[in-house]
């Protein structure tokens, strides 16, 4: 029984760390890289998530847009570019 409680606590801690990591990625991308762009990192992430489904793992500034990395429901990890001005998703 104690092993299960310890395991559950570890899983919950790891989930919390992942959430805070994603939140800080968005905050950094929004504060530093979105200057001069029409869409924010969060908007880019939401756009990609709506199109491909799954969970966003990371958003980073890339050129005049954002690189969004996500894991799809089937377990496949993809990375796509979102133009910061037009919002168009490019492979």
Buried (B, 14 or more C-beta within 10 A) or exposed (E): EEEEEEEEEEEEEEEEEEEEEBEEBBEBBBEEBBEEBEBBBBBBBBBBBEEBEBEBBBBBBBEEBBBBBBBEEEEEEBBBBBBBEEBEBEE
